[in-house]
Amino acid sequence: MTPQAKVAEAITRGVTRPVDIALETGLGQGTVEVIMTHMERSAQLVREPIGGCPSTGCDRCPQSRGCSGASGNRGPVLLKLSSPPRHD
């Protein structure tokens, strides 16, 4: 399976943060970030805001561990693949 397919499959399973995708796939975090950037630029991956964070902050949010927007003021983001991951 290609590194890009590994990243896409991890996203399909609900893993959203590059650090977690790296742990899940065995790839380096930098490699995951480069792959995700490539996938976004080629319209294979789209980030969509999914509403605001709770007023209690990330610590009490049930999604904080898997939320790709947990750091900063961006809010939660949905990672949406535009096509099913290819298995090479």
N, C-alpha and C positions, 0 to 999 in steps of 0.2 A: 504494500500500500504506500502511495506517495505521501510525503509530509503534508501536502495540501489536503489530501483525502483524510489524513488523520485529524487535522484541525477541523475540517468540515464535519467529520463524524462526531468529534467531541462536542461541537456546537449543537449538533442534532440531539445529542444526549442531554443537553441543558447546561453544559459547562460554558461559562461566558468570559471569565477573566483570563487574560493571557497567561498569568502565572499558574492558574489552575489547569488551563489547557496544556501548558508545558509539562506539568506534573502528570497529567492524564496520558499524554502521548509519548513522553520520553524525549521530546524535542526541547531545545533551549528556548527560554522566554523571548530572546531577541529574534530567533527564527520564527516563532509563533507570531510575533508582532509584524514582522516583514510579510509573512504569508497573509495575515489578516488585512494588512494595507493593500497588498496586491489584489486580494479577493474583493475588497471594497472598490478599488479603482476599476476593476474589470466587471463590476456590477454583479458579482457572484455572492456578495455579502452586503446587506443593508442594515444600518443601525437606525432604529426607530424609537423615539422617546415613548415611554409607556405611562406617563403621569408623574406626579410628584412623589417625593419621599414623605414618609410620615413625620408629623411635627415632633415626635419623640426622638428622631434621629436614627441613624443606622444601627446603633447598638441593640435596639428593641425591634428592629424590622426583621420579619421572618425570612426575607429575601437577601439580607445583607451579605451573606457568605457567597452567594452566586450572582449578585448584582454587579453588572459591569460599570455602573455609575456610582458605586458606593463612595468613592473618593471625590472630593470637590463638590460643586453645586450643580452638577449636570443632571442629576436625577437618574432613575433607572432607565436602562436602554435595552430594547429587544434586539437580539442579533438574529436576523432573518436571512436564511440562505435562499437564493433565487432559483436554485435548481437542486435536485437531490445530489448528495456527494457521489462522485464516481469512484468505483473500486477498481484500481488498476492492478 
